[in-house]
């Protein structure tokens, strides 16, 4: 056995080391990404668990065709007004920021626990029900009176 056998063995060993190093790096990065995704999912689940809203009332004024929806944040999570969606008779309704107020303040985007949110929108014809969905996906539905 000459130098050729020893040299080829060294080249094969070196190739195995390089392949193992590359495999370890790829596996390590992939498992780190999976763990980060699991942590983010757990945080979102906790946010959904701590989020709860209640529709206090949904009133339609036939004189000026306006719909007023009053809600209360009964959960412990602070919500965003801009991430709260209003559906009237299963149709999305764009609520201008001037028509959304938290305890009478239209200039805030934060809706703390225990505070009341009010939406006023134009609706014609007379709506039958409303659904409000928070940014985390928690929803409440109410019949319009």
Number of C-alpha atoms within 10 A of each C-alpha: 5 6 8 9 10 11 11 11 12 12 12 12 12 12 12 12 12 12 11 12 12 12 11 12 10 12 12 11 10 11 11 12 12 11 11 11 12 12 12 12 12 12 12 13 13 12 19 17 14 14 22 19 23 17 21 14 17 23 17 22 13 12 6 10 14 16 23 19 23 19 21 21 20 16 18 15 18 16 22 15 21 16 13 17 17 21 15 20 15 12 10 13 14 10 16 11 14 11 12 24 21 21 13 11 12 15 11 15 16 15 21 19 17 15 14 20 24 22 19 19 19 14 17 12 8 16 18 14 16 22 20 21 16 20 15 16 13 16 18 14 16 16 15 18 13
